[in-house]
Amino acid sequence: MELTINSKKLGKKLTFSRPGAYYVYIDTNGKSGSLGMQICHGGGFHGSTIGATDGDFKYVCRKWYRQYLKN
């Protein structure tokens, strides 16, 4: 499962993926899939990791992105 957000504020595309059954990763370090950074609550990369099901994957990614921009 994959979602790409074209961020005008950051000036780049952010690709979220869920290579396994639950945990969500983002390609911010030039590496995709599970080699990317694992997203965590509060819009960061450290702390409690975020997982998503098929039904809420897009919602979880967009919510994390909004929190990331606030930080």
Secondary structure, DSSP 8 states (H G I E B T S, - for coil): -EEEEEETTTTEEEEEE--SSSB-EE-SSS--GGGSEE-BTTTBSSSSB-B--TTTHHHHHHHHHHHHHH-
